[in-house]
Amino acid sequence: MADLKTTYMGIPIENPLLVGASTLTIRPEKVKELADAGAGGVVLKSIFEEQIRADVAETYEELNGGMHPEAYQYLSADLPMQLGPAQYLKRITKIKAAVDIPVIASINCITRARWEAFAKQAQSAGADALELNIYDVPDDPDTPGAEVERRHLDLLTGVKAAVTIPVAVKIGPYYSSILDITRRLSRLGADAIVMFNRFFQPDIDLSALALKASLNLSRPEDMLLPLRWVAIIRDLVSCDISLTGGVHDWRGAAKAILAGANTFQVCSVLYKKGPGEIASIIDGLSKWMDERGYGALDDFQGLMRERNLGDNRGFERAQYVKALVGLE
Ligand SMILES: Cc1cc2nc3c(=O)[nH]c(=O)nc-3n(C[C@H](O)[C@H](O)[C@H](O)COP(=O)(O)O)c2cc1C
């Protein structure tokens, strides 16, 4: 029987399947169900800066109502970080108490000070690690790309200085050079890079002529994008890599590890089919390893990474040229 035990950012895990940040990972009972179903670890739903601000606005109003002015002054000085995310922090503690698997808290803030302050609090609340969800859609045409990247790198530096638990950075696929940004994140001390964030894209409702939100669940073929980039950067970064996007079955799981990922995250498939899919993926992966004679993940991890495929042309240009030639 294959051994699926591994580590992620130095934390021992029973298997490389993590449930990705989503509404599946917000309630302690649900997280317990995912852990019981066999998940190796879980990334909690992100807390967004807007959420923190909304909470805080309400609290300000409450305090403003009947409080002594000095007390109000004192409390409000540090209010945003003390009271806004209180609910989320309580959730971390509750979820940690409910399960034995590693619990990774996820933060999405815009301003650096908030990331750092909240990161510290998440650590105190019991999170085993953090995932910084860089969901940043630059909207200022006067801000050059290099400056946007600098902001992302600075966030990591700030959070790393603020906490002692491991820190992963979840990035999107829209950088000019994925190779450069991931290598710089790794050099700055990221403990893992999570590839890739899946942005919600608004749709247009043709009858109402209004924007509509769509759930945006993935399909298995969506995995080809992160698969390619994990394989390409595997030898460029020294930190761990977690692949997220389109892993729907044990085949996707095996491919993620073959490309060089340390863990993979699942989300859409659990929305579609329920937590029972976790066992199917783990059992399928384990069976495939047995059939191929792999006793442990190390036996095949990174076997299909770019550097292993000869003259660095596997997932890069050569495949593209081959596909075009094949079509002619
Ligand atoms: C309903 C839903 C909510 C999500 N919420 C978050 C979130 O709060 N933070 C985050 O980093 N990713 C979030 N994601 C993205 C997932 O964590 C994951 O990266 C993405 O869905 C790709 O994985 P999949 O193909 O297995 O779904 C969400 C995805 C879905 C479907």
The ligand as a Tripos MOL2 file, in Angstrom:
@<TRIPOS>MOLECULE
LIG
   31    33     1     0     0
SMALL
NO_CHARGES

@<TRIPOS>ATOM
      1 C1        -17.2490   29.3510   -4.1770 C.3       1 LIG1
      2 C2        -15.7580   29.5560   -4.1550 C.ar      1 LIG1
      3 C3        -15.1980   30.3970   -3.1940 C.ar      1 LIG1
      4 C4        -13.8190   30.6290   -3.1830 C.ar      1 LIG1
      5 N1        -13.2760   31.4380   -2.2180 N.ar      1 LIG1
      6 C5        -11.9360   31.6410   -2.1820 C.ar      1 LIG1
      7 C6        -11.3450   32.4220   -1.1660 C.ar      1 LIG1
      8 O1        -12.0020   32.9550   -0.2690 O.2       1 LIG1
      9 N2         -9.9910   32.5690   -1.1890 N.ar      1 LIG1
     10 C7         -9.2040   32.0010   -2.1390 C.ar      1 LIG1
     11 O2         -7.9780   32.1640   -2.0870 O.2       1 LIG1
     12 N3         -9.7420   31.2240   -3.1020 N.ar      1 LIG1
     13 C8        -11.0710   31.0370   -3.1490 C.ar      1 LIG1
     14 N4        -11.6140   30.2450   -4.1250 N.ar      1 LIG1
     15 C9        -10.7080   29.6180   -5.1140 C.3       1 LIG1
     16 C10       -10.3520   28.1850   -4.6950 C.3       1 LIG1
     17 O3         -9.6490   28.1430   -3.4760 O.3       1 LIG1
     18 C11        -9.5030   27.4720   -5.7580 C.3       1 LIG1
     19 O4         -8.2130   28.0760   -5.8270 O.3       1 LIG1
     20 C12       -10.1130   27.5300   -7.1390 C.3       1 LIG1
     21 O5        -11.5040   27.2930   -7.0900 O.3       1 LIG1
     22 C13        -9.4600   26.5100   -8.0770 C.3       1 LIG1
     23 O6         -9.5850   25.2010   -7.5970 O.3       1 LIG1
     24 P1        -10.7020   24.1850   -8.1480 P.3       1 LIG1
     25 O7        -10.5060   24.0640   -9.6020 O.co2     1 LIG1
     26 O8        -10.4560   22.9120   -7.4130 O.co2     1 LIG1
     27 O9        -12.0250   24.8070   -7.8280 O.co2     1 LIG1
     28 C14       -12.9930   30.0030   -4.1530 C.ar      1 LIG1
     29 C15       -13.5640   29.1430   -5.1000 C.ar      1 LIG1
     30 C16       -14.9160   28.9170   -5.1200 C.ar      1 LIG1
     31 C17       -15.4910   27.9990   -6.1440 C.3       1 LIG1
@<TRIPOS>BOND
     1     1     2 1
     2     2     3 ar
     3     2    30 ar
     4     3     4 ar
     5     4     5 ar
     6     4    28 ar
     7     5     6 ar
     8     6     7 ar
     9     6    13 1
    10     7     8 2
    11     7     9 ar
    12     9    10 ar
    13    10    11 2
    14    10    12 ar
    15    12    13 ar
    16    13    14 ar
    17    14    15 1
    18    14    28 ar
    19    15    16 1
    20    16    17 1
    21    16    18 1
    22    18    19 1
    23    18    20 1
    24    20    21 1
    25    20    22 1
    26    22    23 1
    27    23    24 1
    28    24    25 2
    29    24    26 1
    30    24    27 1
    31    28    29 ar
    32    29    30 ar
    33    30    31 1
@<TRIPOS>SUBSTRUCTURE
     1 LIG1         1 GROUP 0 **** ****
